[in-house]
Amino acid sequence: MPTQQGRLIGVSLGPGDPQWITRGAWSALQSAAHWTYPVKKSGAESYALEIVQRSGLAIPARNTALVFPMTKDAEILAKSWAVAGRQVLELLNGGEDVLFLVEGDASTYSTFNHVRRAVQALDGGVAVEVIPGVTSFNAAAARLQDVLCDQDETVAIVPAAYGVAVIEQLLAQFDTIALLKVNPVLDQVLDMLQQKGIIEHARFVEKAGSEQEWLVEDVRTLRGRKVSYLSLMLVHNPNRVKPTLQRGCRKK
């Protein structure tokens, strides 16, 4: 009989604290599935794998690191996703369920989505499951004892790489902005927030929930500092002019 193809499972681990691993993810991690996880280069450490290790689970003998270089070069990235897709499909065709370990949530700016697309481009019949998890911005708000949104407020989740001009436009449209991976434009964002008079309404979090977690209430102290790729800033704009909320109409 032909070997039954395994399932590809995106396992969300949360942003750092192993206590934030859901029961669903915990169950998947203790199955007989083959673990895969992202690394920046061959032999490098994996932040996703580190989260699981800190939970106390042992790494199974069947595990594979998938290399995804830290680059914006579209050609290099496409090649790395294609290689990973072939590696994963080979495991699936061998009858193994394959877990892809994800820091944060698998549906939110995750490498898992690229892996899934690469695998399904090779074989559209592959069964895929996604186990959701805690996002970095939800974790950051909790650790800061902050509120992302309340009542009729609005929230935007934005990669900071879009640049200060786009961020400034969004601040006029949303009550709260979560700026992800803020490290490349940190000083420019601080300048803009200072000019708009709302810098005291911004908070910074690096590696939420991990042993290297860093919470900053006064973001002005960050000027000129080098921060991690795994960093974000929550910005509230109390000066935003809000549109009138439509409550619906009454029948006459």
N, C-alpha and C positions, 0 to 999 in steps of 0.2 A: 504493500500500500504506500502511496506517496505521503511524504511528511506533511502534516498540517502546518500551514504558515502561522507564525506567532503574531502577536499584537504589538504595536508600537504604543507605548504609554508615556505621556508627558507627566512627570511627577513634580508638582510644585512643592517647594520646601520652605517657602517664606524667605525673608531677606537676611536672616542671620541666627535668630534664637531657635535652637532645636525644639524648644517647647511649642513653637508655632507650627510645627509639622502637624498636619491634620491626621485624623485617624485613618482616613482613606489612603493617604500617602504612606503612613506608617505600615499599613497592611501590605501595600504593594512592595515596599522595601524589604519586607520579610518573606516575600514569595521566592520562588526559584528562578525568577527572571534575571536576564543578563543586564547588568548596569552599564550605561554609557553616560558620559559627562563631558562638558566642554573644558578645554584648556587653551591658553593663548599660543602655546608652542609645545612641541614634543618634549616631554619630561617636566613640564611646568605643573604647578599645583592647581587644583580646581577649587574655587570657592564653594561651589555647590557640593562637591564631595566633602569638603571640610565641615559643612553644616551637618551632614549625616554622621560624620565621624564623631562630632561633639555630642551627638545624641546617644552615643554608646554602642551603636550598631557596628559590627565588623564588616569590612569590605569583602564581598564575596570573591571567590577565585575567578569567576567569570565576570570580568569587567573590562571596558574598553574606553580609553580616552579619545575624544574626537577633537581634532585641532581646528580652531577658528582664530586666525591671526587678528590682532588688533590693528585694523587698517580700514580706511575708507575707499580703498581701491576696489571698484566693483568687480573687476576681472579676477582679482585674487580671491575675493570673498566668494564669488560664484564657483570657482574651482574647489574651494574648501568645502562648500556646502554639497557639491556634487560628489566629492570623495566620501564625505560623511554619509551621504545618502546610500552610496554603494556598500559601505561598511555595514550600515544598519540593515539594509535589505538582505545581505548575505546571512546575517544572524537570524533574521526573521524567516528566511527560506529554510534555515536549518531546523526550524520548529521551535525556536526560543521566543518567548515574550521578551521584549526589549524595553527597559526603562531608560528614559532620558531625564537626568536629574537637572532640575531648574531652580535657580535661586529666585525668590519672589514667586510670581504667578506665571504659569506657562502661556497664558493668553495675553500678557501685557509686556510688549517690547522684549520678547523672549527669543533666544536662539532656537528654541524648539520649533517655532513656526517655520524657520528656514529648513530645518531637518525634515520636518513633516512634508513640506512641499517637495523637497529633493527626493524623498522616498516615493511619494505618490506619483511623481513625474516618471519614475522608473516602473512603478507598478501601482496603478490606480485602485487595485483591489485590496490593498493593505488595510487592515482594521486598525483604527487609531482611537485611543482613549486619552482624555485629558483630565487630570485630577487637579482641581483649582486650589489656590493657596493664598496666603496673606501677601498683599502687595507692599512694596517699600513705602509708599506714601501713606497708606493706612497705618503701618507700623510706626512711621515717623510721627504722625499725629498723636498716636497713643503714647509714645515715649515722651513727647513734649507736653502731654496733657493738653493738647490743642484740639480744636474742632475744625474739621475740613469744611463742613457746611452745616447750616442750620435753617430750618423752616424753608423759605423760598430762595435761599442762596444758591449760587451756581459755582461749579468747579471745573477747571481745565487742567488736564494732565499733559505737560508739554516737555519734550526734549529741549534742554536749554540751548542746544546747538543750532536751533532755529535763529538765534541771535536776538540782540536787545531790541531792535526795532519791532520784531514780531511780538516779543514778550510785552512790550509797552502797549501795543495795540490790544492784546488780550486782557491786560489789566483793566482796560476801559469796558470790557465786555463780561468779565467774570469777577465774582467776589473773592475767590481764592484761586491761586495758581500753584500747582506742584511742579517745580522745575527739576526735571530729572537729569542726572549726570551734568551737574552745573559747573564742574571743574574747569572746562576750557574758557568759560566766559565770566568767571566769578567776579573779577574786579569791575568789568563793564556793567554787570547787573547791579552791583553795589552802588556804582555811580548813578545809574538810572533811578534806583530806588531812593537814593539820597535827594536827587533833584526833584522827584515827585513828592517828597515829604512823607514817605510811608516806610522808610527803612526800619523803623521800630516795630513794624508789623510783619517782619520777616524772621524766620527761624531756620536753622541749618541742622542737618543730620547726616552723619557719615557712618556707613556700615551699621544700620539700625539692627539692634538685637545681638550683634556679635561681641566678642571680647574686645574688639577695637572700636566699639561704638563711641561716637563723639557728638554730643549735643551742644549747640551754640545758640544761646538766647539773644546775644547782642552781635549781630552779623557784621557790624562795623569792625570788629576785632579780627575778621578774616582777611581784611585787605592785604594783598601781597603774599598771602599764605598759599602753599601748595596743598591741595586737598585730593582725596581719593576719587577715582572714577565712580565708585559706588557711593555717591553723595547726592543729596537733593536739598532743595530749599522750598519751604512753604511760605507763600506770600499772600497776605490778606490786603485787600484794598477797601478801606472803610469809606473812601471818598467816591466810590463808583456811583454814578447816577443810574439808578435802577429803572427799567421800564415798568410800566403798570402791568401787573399780572392779570391775565384774563381768567376770571372765575367761572366763565360759562354764562349762558343767558337763560332767562326765565321765559317760559311759555306764556303768551298772552291769552 
